[in-house]
């Protein structure tokens, strides 16, 4: 059974940090690009960061310099270190694994940035 399970969300203060984790199972994670997306109420899901199988990364302009994506293929996990959090980072974050012809999504995890 294919699963992507996020953890590590919750409440942080503006300027604070959180680290999201996503564990993959049921497929060959190392063959997939891994990424994080986010979606606010009534908005489209948007890219936050991706890391391809070879290690190349891509970030949304809004998070460049603040967020860092990493992956551990041996553990089938992808992480998102979020620093200098802003109130506008408050949305649901989704883990994604993409291999062009198929992709998988996690169930989403809430991140709230408030003082």
Protein Blocks (a to p, Z undefined) as FASTA:
>chain_A
ZZdddehiacddehiacddddddehiafklpccddddddehiacddfbdcdfkopacddf
klgokaccdddfknopaddddehiafklgccddddddehjaccddebiaddddZZ
